[in-house]
């Protein structure tokens, strides 16, 4: 019986950043952008128009192909595709298709997004966090927020009435572990007397975690707890505060969080200093 539908690892749960402004969507865009070659090699010409290495690299990236591992056949196919694109583009321009208002607006939108995303990338490069900044964030946000861990046993049965009967037996002196081995339908823990080991609130289903968090060490839950698995009789054996992750293990994630926070502040400052009229 798996009571852990979703695990939240400490390195994720303890440094999750606040939701950024919608404007930060462009931050994700520049991550996929790679700089063009300083010397752009010409791969082909199409009625005088150049098909270049940088165009091939962009096409490779769009096709999820690592340009450093591209095969001759892949390069040939991409080059042919770029040649065909240029041929069609030439015909479209002859027909003044690029002057169509809808097409022109979409081209401008794409161009504006690309320029803004790449400029934001240059801003982000200057926002690298120092070791002291990352350590300060770690001390303030990671260390104090390590989750509490619980060690509990449970007996899982199908009905509430059966669960209530077992609680009365345990309160009357019956051995919890013995009943777990005999009655629990959670085959994973029954053989261990219902022992679930150490877990955090995030590891278990909500109703189970809430009940455990409300118990004192050594206390038996007075009422059975319902979940999608059945009815639980729970006893809390122990609790502790789990140690925080090592700084080195979360340092890279902290750096990303800090960069996002600084970009968010950068965008906030731009908004504050601009004259914006929403209509």
ROFITI-137755 format. One line per field, with one value per residue: residue number from 1; chain; x negated, y negated, z of N, C-alpha, C in turn. Coordinates in nm, 3 decimals, padded with zeros to 5 digits, m for minus. Each point is the difference from the previous one (the first is absolute). Layout:
zator: (NUM ...) .
nudo: (A ...) .
n.px: (X ...) .
n.py: (Y ...) .
n.pz: (Z ...) .
ca.px: (X ...) .
ca.py: (Y ...) .
ca.pz: (Z ...) .
c.px: (X ...) .
c.py: (Y ...) .
c.pz: (Z ...) .
# end
This chain:
zator: (1 2 3 4 5 6 7 8 9 10 11 12 13 14 15 16 17 18 19 20 21 22 23 24 25 26 27 28 29 30 31 32 33 34 35 36 37 38 39 40 41 42 43 44 45 46 47 48 49 50 51 52 53 54 55 56 57 58 59 60 61 62 63 64 65 66 67 68 69 70 71 72 73 74 75 76 77 78 79 80 81 82 83 84 85 86 87 88 89 90 91 92 93 94 95 96 97 98 99 100 101 102 103 104 105 106 107 108 109 110 111 112 113 114 115 116 117 118 119 120 121 122 123 124 125 126 127 128 129 130 131 132 133 134 135 136 137 138 139 140 141 142 143 144 145 146 147 148 149 150 151 152 153 154 155 156 157 158 159 160 161 162 163 164 165 166 167 168 169 170 171 172 173 174 175 176 177 178 179 180 181 182 183 184 185 186 187 188 189 190 191 192 193 194 195 196 197 198 199 200 201 202 203 204 205 206 207 208 209 210 211 212 213 214 215 216 217 218 219 220 221 222 223 224 225 226 227 228 229 230 231 232 233 234 235 236 237 238 239 240 241 242 243 244 245 246 247 248 249 250 251 252 253 254 255 256 257 258 259 260 261 262 263 264 265 266 267 268 269 270 271 272 273 274 275 276 277 278 279) .
nudo: (A A A A A A A A A A A A A A A A A A A A A A A A A A A A A A A A A A A A A A A A A A A A A A A A A A A A A A A A A A A A A A A A A A A A A A A A A A A A A A A A A A A A A A A A A A A A A A A A A A A A A A A A A A A A A A A A A A A A A A A A A A A A A A A A A A A A A A A A A A A A A A A A A A A A A A A A A A A A A A A A A A A A A A A A A A A A A A A A A A A A A A A A A A A A A A A A A A A A A A A A A A A A A A A A A A A A A A A A A A A A A A A A A A A A A A A A A A A A A A A A A A A A A A A A A A A A A A A A A A A A A A A A A A A A A A A A A A A A A A A) .
n.px: (m00.086 00.011 m00.042 m00.098 00.112 m00.064 m00.126 m00.031 m00.104 m00.079 m00.084 00.119 00.047 m00.126 m00.018 00.123 m00.028 00.030 00.126 m00.070 m00.021 00.114 m00.051 m00.021 00.109 m00.043 m00.011 00.110 00.040 m00.071 00.052 00.089 m00.042 m00.063 m00.117 00.010 m00.050 m00.121 m00.047 00.099 m00.027 m00.020 00.116 00.077 00.024 00.107 m00.024 m00.124 00.093 m00.066 m00.039 00.005 m00.121 00.014 00.051 m00.101 m00.080 00.067 m00.004 m00.128 m00.014 00.070 m00.087 m00.047 m00.079 m00.093 m00.026 m00.052 00.119 00.022 00.077 m00.082 00.073 m00.009 m00.128 m00.005 00.077 m00.071 m00.112 00.047 00.034 m00.118 m00.051 00.080 m00.038 m00.125 00.017 00.065 m00.098 m00.086 00.075 m00.004 m00.128 m00.020 00.075 m00.098 m00.019 m00.129 00.071 00.048 00.099 00.071 m00.056 00.007 00.122 00.019 m00.055 00.065 00.107 m00.030 m00.022 00.105 00.064 m00.054 00.017 00.122 00.025 m00.063 00.066 00.111 m00.043 m00.028 00.121 00.053 m00.081 00.053 00.094 m00.116 00.040 m00.039 m00.109 m00.027 00.045 m00.060 m00.108 00.017 00.028 m00.104 m00.070 00.053 m00.012 m00.117 m00.096 00.069 00.003 m00.093 00.063 00.104 m00.066 00.081 00.006 00.078 00.099 00.048 00.130 00.000 00.126 00.097 00.044 00.082 00.102 m00.067 m00.028 00.125 00.033 m00.091 00.045 00.123 m00.035 m00.058 00.105 00.052 m00.109 00.072 m00.085 m00.040 m00.127 00.047 00.085 m00.104 m00.076 00.099 00.021 m00.120 00.068 m00.079 m00.017 m00.025 00.093 00.098 m00.088 m00.004 00.115 00.014 m00.128 00.014 m00.082 m00.104 00.081 00.021 00.062 m00.096 m00.057 00.091 00.110 00.076 00.102 m00.088 m00.059 00.122 00.041 m00.105 00.011 00.122 m00.086 m00.003 m00.128 00.021 00.068 00.111 00.026 00.085 m00.009 00.059 m00.098 00.083 m00.033 m00.052 m00.088 00.076 00.008 m00.065 m00.062 m00.027 m00.127 m00.030 m00.107 m00.028 m00.069 m00.043 m00.092 00.029 m00.123 m00.043 00.025 m00.107 m00.067 m00.101 00.093 00.023 m00.128 m00.001 00.090 m00.073 m00.106 00.070 00.032 m00.124 m00.042 00.093 m00.039 m00.125 00.032 00.066 m00.103 m00.079 00.090 00.001 m00.132 m00.004 00.088 m00.073 m00.099 00.101 00.041 00.078 00.070 00.071 00.041) .
n.py: (00.120 m00.081 m00.049 00.012 m00.067 m00.088 00.023 m00.082 00.007 00.007 00.038 00.055 00.068 m00.002 00.002 00.049 m00.072 m00.127 00.007 00.001 m00.127 m00.020 m00.119 00.078 00.011 m00.120 00.012 00.076 m00.102 m00.086 00.091 m00.008 m00.124 00.026 m00.055 m00.087 00.064 m00.030 00.111 m00.054 00.129 m00.023 00.062 m00.100 m00.023 m00.075 m00.003 00.018 00.074 m00.036 00.127 m00.034 00.012 m00.131 m00.008 00.075 m00.074 m00.107 00.045 00.027 m00.116 m00.054 00.077 m00.062 m00.058 00.070 m00.129 00.027 00.060 m00.102 00.089 00.048 00.108 m00.023 m00.027 00.106 00.071 m00.050 00.020 00.118 00.018 m00.049 00.077 00.101 m00.026 m00.015 00.111 00.055 m00.039 00.034 00.109 00.017 m00.037 00.079 00.080 m00.068 00.130 m00.042 m00.062 00.125 m00.078 00.110 00.030 m00.126 00.004 00.120 m00.044 m00.115 00.073 00.084 m00.102 m00.065 00.115 00.023 m00.127 m00.005 00.123 m00.032 m00.116 00.064 00.079 m00.111 m00.040 00.119 m00.009 m00.120 00.093 00.052 00.095 m00.073 00.058 m00.124 m00.045 00.100 m00.022 m00.130 00.028 00.079 m00.088 m00.087 00.067 00.058 m00.047 m00.115 00.038 00.065 00.095 00.010 00.098 00.096 00.075 00.070 00.061 00.085 00.013 00.057 m00.041 00.080 00.022 m00.103 00.083 00.065 m00.119 m00.037 00.118 m00.013 m00.124 00.048 00.096 m00.093 m00.081 00.118 m00.024 00.015 00.089 m00.126 00.032 00.073 m00.099 m00.081 00.094 00.002 m00.130 m00.059 m00.072 m00.079 00.081 m00.124 m00.040 00.081 00.052 m00.134 00.056 m00.031 00.028 m00.133 00.008 m00.073 m00.104 m00.085 m00.112 m00.049 00.095 m00.034 00.074 m00.104 00.085 00.085 m00.090 m00.048 00.125 00.037 m00.113 00.049 00.100 00.041 m00.006 00.117 m00.097 00.063 m00.009 m00.083 m00.055 00.088 00.007 m00.069 00.084 m00.023 00.029 m00.072 00.070 m00.104 00.091 m00.114 00.031 m00.113 00.053 m00.086 m00.110 m00.066 m00.095 00.016 00.047 m00.125 m00.016 00.060 m00.108 00.085 00.071 m00.118 m00.015 00.094 00.068 m00.029 00.025 00.102 00.030 m00.025 00.064 00.091 m00.002 00.000 00.097 00.057 m00.027 00.047 00.097 00.018 m00.015 00.080 00.078 m00.011 00.010 00.077 m00.066 00.074 00.000 00.070 00.042) .
n.pz: (00.000 m00.100 00.116 m00.088 m00.032 00.078 m00.035 00.103 m00.083 00.104 m00.093 m00.024 00.102 00.038 m00.132 00.003 m00.114 00.033 m00.031 m00.113 m00.032 m00.069 00.022 00.106 m00.073 m00.032 00.133 m00.012 m00.075 00.076 00.085 m00.099 00.028 m00.112 00.034 m00.097 m00.102 00.045 m00.056 m00.072 00.002 m00.129 00.016 m00.044 m00.128 00.020 m00.131 00.045 00.059 00.110 00.001 00.130 00.055 00.026 m00.123 m00.038 00.079 m00.043 m00.125 00.025 00.063 m00.101 m00.061 00.109 m00.088 00.066 m00.024 00.121 m00.006 m00.081 m00.060 m00.092 00.027 00.131 m00.017 m00.079 00.085 00.101 m00.070 m00.041 00.126 00.032 m00.095 00.035 00.125 m00.044 m00.070 00.101 00.083 m00.094 m00.017 00.132 m00.004 m00.107 00.073 00.063 00.019 00.001 m00.094 m00.001 00.044 m00.016 m00.116 m00.041 00.055 m00.055 m00.112 00.015 00.033 m00.099 m00.082 00.044 m00.002 m00.117 m00.041 00.052 m00.047 m00.112 00.001 00.037 m00.097 m00.069 00.037 m00.026 m00.105 00.021 00.018 m00.033 00.081 00.103 00.044 00.041 m00.118 m00.064 00.075 m00.020 m00.126 m00.003 00.072 m00.085 m00.113 m00.001 00.078 00.011 m00.127 00.068 m00.066 00.080 00.060 m00.040 00.109 m00.081 00.067 m00.087 00.018 m00.116 00.011 m00.040 00.125 00.021 m00.010 m00.094 m00.055 00.025 m00.045 m00.095 m00.015 00.020 m00.086 m00.078 00.016 m00.027 m00.074 m00.111 m00.047 m00.022 00.022 00.100 00.033 m00.015 00.056 00.087 00.017 m00.005 m00.087 00.073 m00.103 m00.043 00.087 m00.037 m00.082 m00.001 00.026 m00.128 00.024 m00.008 00.103 m00.038 00.015 m00.101 00.035 m00.079 00.075 00.091 m00.016 m00.039 m00.008 m00.050 m00.078 m00.025 m00.007 m00.072 m00.071 00.021 m00.015 00.126 00.029 m00.059 m00.060 00.034 m00.132 00.061 m00.120 m00.077 m00.087 m00.076 m00.097 m00.118 00.098 00.084 00.113 00.054 00.074 00.063 00.019 00.063 m00.054 m00.099 00.026 m00.109 00.011 m00.127 m00.021 m00.012 m00.128 m00.041 00.035 m00.011 00.066 00.060 00.000 m00.093 00.072 00.106 m00.075 m00.048 00.126 00.039 m00.108 00.022 00.127 m00.043 m00.085 00.098 00.080 m00.094 m00.020 00.131 m00.004 m00.106 00.062 00.111 m00.088 m00.040 m00.106 00.074 m00.110 00.086 m00.119) .
ca.px: (00.086 m00.084 00.063 m00.077 00.034 m00.091 m00.111 m00.054 m00.133 m00.033 m00.066 00.101 00.105 m00.045 m00.046 00.091 00.018 00.134 00.041 m00.047 00.093 00.019 m00.103 m00.118 00.011 m00.108 m00.121 m00.011 m00.030 m00.139 m00.076 m00.015 m00.065 m00.145 m00.056 m00.037 m00.144 m00.061 m00.021 00.112 m00.035 00.107 00.017 00.061 00.066 00.127 00.028 m00.073 00.021 m00.088 00.041 m00.123 m00.021 00.081 00.137 00.001 m00.007 00.131 00.090 m00.037 00.050 00.145 00.028 m00.057 m00.123 m00.121 m00.076 m00.135 00.008 00.081 m00.055 00.003 00.134 00.083 m00.041 00.049 00.144 00.030 m00.038 00.103 00.119 m00.025 00.005 00.142 00.062 m00.039 00.072 00.138 m00.005 m00.017 00.129 00.093 m00.034 00.043 00.145 00.029 00.066 m00.056 00.066 00.132 m00.001 m00.006 m00.134 m00.094 00.016 m00.056 m00.146 m00.047 00.013 m00.108 m00.125 m00.004 m00.021 m00.137 m00.091 00.018 m00.049 m00.146 m00.051 00.017 m00.108 m00.122 00.021 m00.012 m00.142 m00.064 00.066 m00.049 m00.002 m00.126 00.005 00.061 00.144 00.061 m00.006 00.099 00.132 00.005 00.020 00.129 00.115 m00.009 m00.024 00.114 00.120 m00.009 00.126 00.001 00.019 00.077 m00.012 00.130 00.051 00.143 00.072 00.094 00.112 00.092 00.120 m00.014 00.042 m00.109 m00.105 00.042 m00.009 m00.142 m00.046 00.046 m00.083 m00.132 00.016 00.022 m00.125 m00.045 m00.129 00.021 m00.078 00.058 00.122 m00.039 m00.040 00.116 00.117 m00.023 m00.002 m00.120 m00.097 m00.135 m00.037 00.059 m00.101 m00.088 00.082 00.061 m00.103 m00.015 m00.130 m00.001 00.059 00.044 00.141 00.016 m00.015 00.122 00.124 00.029 00.074 m00.091 m00.100 00.065 00.024 m00.129 m00.051 00.078 m00.025 m00.120 m00.083 00.054 00.145 00.083 00.112 00.123 00.096 m00.066 m00.021 00.038 m00.073 00.043 m00.046 00.082 00.006 m00.128 m00.019 m00.135 m00.071 m00.124 m00.109 m00.107 m00.008 m00.128 m00.021 m00.101 m00.112 00.008 m00.096 m00.129 00.000 m00.053 00.100 00.108 m00.062 00.036 00.140 00.010 m00.048 00.109 00.106 m00.044 00.000 00.140 00.046 m00.062 00.067 00.131 m00.020 m00.038 00.124 00.080 m00.059 00.035 00.141 00.015 m00.057 00.059 00.135 00.081 00.144 00.079 00.127) .
ca.py: (m00.120 m00.120 m00.118 m00.116 m00.027 m00.098 m00.036 m00.133 00.004 m00.118 m00.103 m00.070 m00.057 m00.104 m00.122 m00.032 m00.145 m00.052 m00.007 m00.124 m00.072 00.060 m00.051 00.084 00.111 m00.013 00.056 00.137 00.000 m00.019 00.118 00.084 m00.081 00.010 m00.107 00.037 00.005 m00.128 00.007 00.080 00.073 00.015 00.140 00.004 m00.124 00.026 m00.120 m00.112 m00.009 00.092 00.092 m00.005 00.093 m00.040 00.043 00.144 00.025 m00.031 00.106 00.120 m00.018 00.014 00.141 00.074 00.065 m00.064 m00.038 00.057 00.144 00.015 00.093 m00.052 00.015 m00.102 m00.130 m00.005 m00.018 m00.134 m00.097 00.007 m00.064 m00.144 m00.042 m00.004 m00.113 m00.123 m00.004 m00.039 m00.138 m00.087 m00.008 m00.073 m00.143 m00.044 m00.016 m00.101 00.066 m00.055 m00.129 00.026 m00.056 00.104 00.059 m00.100 m00.013 00.120 m00.007 m00.100 00.056 00.096 m00.075 m00.071 00.099 00.052 m00.105 m00.020 00.117 00.003 m00.109 00.042 00.096 m00.075 m00.055 00.110 00.035 m00.094 00.013 00.119 m00.019 00.029 00.109 m00.053 m00.015 00.133 00.055 m00.075 00.054 00.135 m00.013 m00.063 00.066 00.145 00.060 m00.006 00.059 00.145 00.054 00.094 00.139 00.081 00.146 00.046 00.130 m00.005 00.121 m00.040 00.093 m00.044 m00.070 m00.084 00.077 00.089 m00.084 m00.042 00.118 00.023 m00.107 00.037 00.113 m00.053 m00.078 00.097 00.071 00.087 m00.040 m00.066 00.065 00.132 m00.022 m00.045 00.118 00.086 m00.065 m00.107 00.037 m00.060 00.110 m00.053 m00.033 00.095 00.095 m00.073 m00.048 m00.128 m00.106 m00.072 m00.066 m00.146 m00.068 m00.138 m00.020 m00.001 00.135 00.078 m00.064 m00.113 00.037 00.076 m00.093 m00.090 00.076 00.025 m00.127 m00.037 00.094 m00.012 00.119 00.113 m00.009 00.071 m00.082 00.048 00.034 00.046 m00.101 00.052 m00.042 00.080 00.138 00.067 m00.064 00.016 m00.017 m00.056 m00.032 m00.073 00.051 m00.098 m00.110 m00.070 m00.097 00.056 m00.092 m00.067 00.050 m00.070 m00.121 00.034 00.077 m00.088 m00.126 m00.030 m00.039 m00.131 m00.099 m00.020 m00.073 m00.139 m00.065 m00.027 m00.108 m00.124 m00.035 m00.049 m00.137 m00.079 m00.029 m00.088 m00.134 m00.053 m00.038 m00.115 m00.120 m00.019 m00.052 00.107 m00.027 00.113 m00.044) .
ca.pz: (00.000 m00.011 00.058 m00.040 m00.140 m00.060 00.087 m00.023 00.055 00.079 m00.081 m00.078 00.084 00.092 m00.066 m00.111 m00.005 m00.019 m00.142 m00.060 m00.084 m00.132 m00.090 00.007 m00.094 m00.099 00.058 m00.048 m00.143 m00.036 00.035 m00.120 m00.103 m00.004 m00.083 m00.136 m00.025 m00.035 m00.145 m00.046 m00.121 m00.098 m00.038 m00.132 m00.044 m00.069 m00.079 00.059 00.145 00.069 00.107 00.079 00.112 00.115 m00.027 00.020 00.144 00.056 m00.044 00.076 00.136 m00.005 m00.024 00.114 m00.044 00.050 m00.119 00.011 m00.028 m00.119 m00.099 m00.137 m00.056 00.064 m00.054 m00.138 00.003 00.051 m00.103 m00.103 00.054 00.000 m00.140 m00.038 00.069 m00.068 m00.127 00.029 00.050 m00.117 m00.069 00.086 m00.008 m00.133 00.004 00.104 00.112 00.124 00.028 00.057 00.136 00.103 m00.006 00.048 00.145 00.063 m00.016 00.096 00.134 00.017 00.005 00.128 00.106 m00.010 00.044 00.144 00.072 m00.006 00.083 00.138 00.026 00.032 00.134 00.096 00.012 00.093 00.130 00.069 00.145 00.068 00.097 00.122 m00.024 m00.001 00.137 00.080 m00.038 00.058 00.144 00.028 m00.061 m00.006 00.131 00.092 m00.057 m00.017 00.051 00.112 m00.041 00.095 m00.006 00.046 m00.042 m00.028 m00.041 m00.105 m00.019 m00.105 00.047 00.119 00.117 00.038 00.054 00.135 00.086 00.027 00.090 00.134 00.044 00.032 00.122 00.107 00.030 m00.109 m00.058 m00.129 m00.106 m00.026 m00.076 m00.135 m00.076 m00.022 m00.058 m00.097 m00.143 m00.059 00.007 00.009 00.138 00.095 00.047 00.091 00.110 m00.040 00.000 m00.127 m00.005 00.010 m00.115 00.022 m00.032 m00.145 m00.054 00.016 m00.042 00.089 00.121 00.085 00.054 00.095 00.123 00.065 00.052 00.117 00.109 00.081 m00.005 00.072 00.007 m00.097 m00.048 00.062 m00.105 m00.123 m00.103 m00.132 m00.121 m00.116 00.019 00.100 00.132 00.068 00.144 m00.001 00.123 m00.027 00.084 00.024 m00.096 00.003 m00.108 m00.091 m00.025 m00.131 m00.100 m00.003 m00.084 m00.133 m00.075 m00.047 m00.043 m00.139 m00.002 00.065 m00.097 m00.097 00.069 00.018 m00.131 m00.033 00.087 m00.047 m00.125 00.038 00.049 m00.118 m00.073 00.086 m00.010 m00.132 00.007 00.089 m00.062 m00.132 m00.008 m00.059 00.002 m00.045 m00.057) .
c.px: (m00.089 00.074 m00.068 00.023 m00.093 m00.106 m00.049 m00.138 m00.038 m00.061 00.098 00.095 m00.048 m00.047 00.088 00.025 00.146 00.031 m00.039 00.108 00.006 m00.109 m00.124 00.010 m00.112 m00.132 m00.023 m00.041 m00.150 m00.085 m00.027 m00.075 m00.150 m00.056 m00.039 m00.151 m00.052 m00.024 00.104 m00.032 00.121 00.004 00.058 00.050 00.122 00.041 m00.062 00.016 m00.081 00.076 m00.126 m00.004 00.085 00.146 00.013 m00.002 00.134 00.100 m00.028 00.055 00.151 00.041 m00.059 m00.124 m00.118 m00.091 m00.141 m00.003 00.080 m00.067 00.003 00.140 00.095 m00.032 00.053 00.150 00.039 m00.034 00.103 00.128 m00.015 00.003 00.145 00.073 m00.031 00.072 00.145 00.005 m00.013 00.132 00.100 m00.026 00.040 00.150 00.044 00.075 m00.049 00.063 00.141 m00.001 m00.013 m00.139 m00.103 00.006 m00.061 m00.152 m00.057 00.005 m00.112 m00.135 m00.015 m00.029 m00.144 m00.099 00.008 m00.059 m00.152 m00.061 00.011 m00.108 m00.129 00.010 m00.024 m00.146 m00.073 00.056 m00.045 m00.015 m00.136 00.020 00.070 00.151 00.071 00.002 00.102 00.141 00.019 00.032 00.139 00.118 m00.004 m00.010 00.123 00.124 m00.012 00.123 m00.019 00.025 00.070 m00.030 00.128 00.027 00.149 00.053 00.105 00.106 00.101 00.115 m00.029 00.036 m00.111 m00.113 00.033 m00.011 m00.146 m00.056 00.039 m00.085 m00.138 00.005 00.021 m00.122 m00.050 m00.128 00.019 m00.072 00.057 00.127 m00.032 m00.037 00.120 00.109 m00.026 m00.003 m00.113 m00.112 m00.143 m00.046 00.049 m00.105 m00.098 00.079 00.063 m00.098 m00.017 m00.135 00.015 00.058 00.035 00.148 00.025 m00.005 00.132 00.121 00.044 00.068 m00.089 m00.100 00.059 00.022 m00.130 m00.054 00.072 m00.023 m00.126 m00.078 00.057 00.151 00.068 00.113 00.131 00.106 m00.075 m00.004 00.029 m00.090 00.051 m00.041 00.087 00.002 m00.126 00.015 m00.147 m00.053 m00.132 m00.108 m00.105 00.010 m00.133 m00.002 m00.110 m00.111 00.015 m00.096 m00.130 00.008 m00.044 00.104 00.109 m00.053 00.043 00.145 00.022 m00.042 00.109 00.114 m00.037 m00.001 00.143 00.055 m00.056 00.061 00.140 m00.009 m00.035 00.126 00.091 m00.050 00.033 00.145 00.018 m00.045 00.058 00.139 00.085 00.147 00.074 00.137 00.089) .
c.py: (m00.124 m00.122 m00.128 m00.032 m00.099 m00.039 m00.139 m00.004 m00.134 m00.110 m00.075 m00.075 m00.120 m00.126 m00.038 m00.151 m00.038 m00.008 m00.136 m00.064 00.064 m00.044 00.087 00.123 m00.005 00.053 00.141 00.003 m00.006 00.120 00.088 m00.073 00.018 m00.108 00.050 m00.005 m00.138 m00.007 00.097 00.064 00.015 00.146 00.016 m00.139 00.038 m00.128 m00.124 m00.015 00.109 00.089 00.024 00.105 m00.036 00.039 00.151 00.032 m00.027 00.110 00.130 m00.007 00.019 00.146 00.090 00.079 m00.079 m00.027 00.057 00.150 00.028 00.092 m00.064 00.007 m00.105 m00.139 m00.017 m00.029 m00.140 m00.107 m00.002 m00.069 m00.152 m00.057 m00.011 m00.116 m00.131 m00.013 m00.047 m00.145 m00.098 m00.020 m00.082 m00.151 m00.057 m00.029 m00.103 00.061 m00.053 m00.133 00.018 m00.045 00.106 00.063 m00.098 m00.015 00.119 00.001 m00.099 00.055 00.100 m00.070 m00.070 00.097 00.051 m00.102 m00.018 00.116 00.005 m00.114 00.036 00.102 m00.072 m00.065 00.108 00.038 m00.088 00.013 00.124 m00.028 00.036 00.116 m00.046 m00.015 00.135 00.061 m00.071 00.051 00.138 m00.007 m00.052 00.084 00.153 00.062 m00.006 00.075 00.150 00.063 00.092 00.140 00.076 00.147 00.057 00.142 m00.015 00.139 m00.048 00.107 m00.060 m00.087 m00.080 00.079 00.093 m00.080 m00.043 00.116 00.026 m00.106 00.033 00.114 m00.048 m00.080 00.092 00.084 00.092 m00.055 m00.055 00.076 00.136 m00.013 m00.044 00.119 00.087 m00.065 m00.098 00.052 m00.071 00.101 m00.050 m00.026 00.103 00.093 m00.065 m00.060 m00.135 m00.114 m00.061 m00.068 m00.151 m00.062 m00.144 m00.010 00.007 00.140 00.077 m00.075 m00.097 00.041 00.073 m00.094 m00.092 00.070 00.023 m00.127 m00.043 00.090 m00.037 00.131 00.110 00.006 00.080 m00.093 00.059 00.041 00.047 m00.112 00.061 m00.056 00.085 00.147 00.079 m00.079 00.035 m00.015 m00.038 m00.020 m00.067 00.048 m00.106 m00.112 m00.070 m00.104 00.054 m00.100 m00.067 00.061 m00.077 m00.119 00.033 00.072 m00.088 m00.133 m00.041 m00.045 m00.136 m00.110 m00.031 m00.081 m00.148 m00.077 m00.036 m00.115 m00.135 m00.045 m00.055 m00.144 m00.094 m00.041 m00.093 m00.144 m00.064 m00.048 m00.127 m00.129 m00.030 m00.064 00.103 m00.033 00.120 m00.046 00.118) .
c.pz: (00.000 00.052 m00.044 m00.147 m00.066 00.101 m00.036 00.062 00.061 m00.084 m00.086 00.092 00.080 m00.069 m00.117 m00.002 m00.012 m00.149 m00.056 m00.084 m00.137 m00.096 m00.001 m00.089 m00.102 00.056 m00.051 m00.146 m00.026 00.036 m00.121 m00.111 00.007 m00.092 m00.138 m00.016 m00.037 m00.151 m00.055 m00.134 m00.092 m00.046 m00.140 m00.035 m00.082 m00.072 00.065 00.150 00.070 00.101 00.082 00.112 00.121 m00.018 00.024 00.149 00.068 m00.036 00.076 00.142 00.004 m00.021 00.110 m00.040 00.055 m00.119 00.004 m00.030 m00.127 m00.101 m00.138 m00.062 00.058 m00.056 m00.142 m00.001 00.049 m00.103 m00.112 00.046 m00.001 m00.142 m00.046 00.068 m00.071 m00.134 00.020 00.047 m00.117 m00.074 00.081 m00.008 m00.136 m00.001 00.105 00.120 00.135 00.038 00.057 00.148 00.109 00.005 00.057 00.153 00.072 m00.008 00.101 00.142 00.030 00.014 00.135 00.115 00.000 00.052 00.152 00.080 00.002 00.081 00.148 00.038 00.034 00.138 00.105 00.022 00.100 00.141 00.076 00.150 00.058 00.097 00.128 m00.015 00.008 00.140 00.089 m00.030 00.063 00.149 00.035 m00.045 00.001 00.139 00.092 m00.048 m00.028 00.066 00.121 m00.056 00.111 m00.021 00.060 m00.047 m00.033 m00.030 m00.100 m00.018 m00.097 00.051 00.127 00.126 00.048 00.065 00.143 00.099 00.040 00.094 00.144 00.056 00.043 00.130 00.121 00.031 m00.108 m00.062 m00.142 m00.112 m00.037 m00.083 m00.143 m00.087 m00.036 m00.084 m00.114 m00.144 m00.075 00.014 00.013 00.141 00.102 00.060 00.098 00.117 m00.028 m00.012 m00.140 m00.013 00.015 m00.127 00.039 m00.033 m00.150 m00.061 m00.002 m00.052 00.110 00.130 00.099 00.065 00.105 00.134 00.078 00.065 00.127 00.120 00.079 m00.007 00.089 00.003 m00.113 m00.042 00.051 m00.101 m00.125 m00.105 m00.137 m00.110 m00.114 00.015 00.097 00.129 00.079 00.151 00.015 00.141 m00.037 00.096 00.032 m00.103 00.016 m00.111 m00.089 m00.024 m00.136 m00.099 00.009 m00.095 m00.142 m00.086 m00.059 m00.055 m00.141 m00.010 00.063 m00.096 m00.102 00.062 00.012 m00.131 m00.039 00.084 m00.048 m00.133 00.027 00.049 m00.114 m00.078 00.081 m00.008 m00.134 m00.001 00.082 m00.065 m00.138 00.012 m00.075 00.017 m00.058 m00.046 m00.031) .
# end
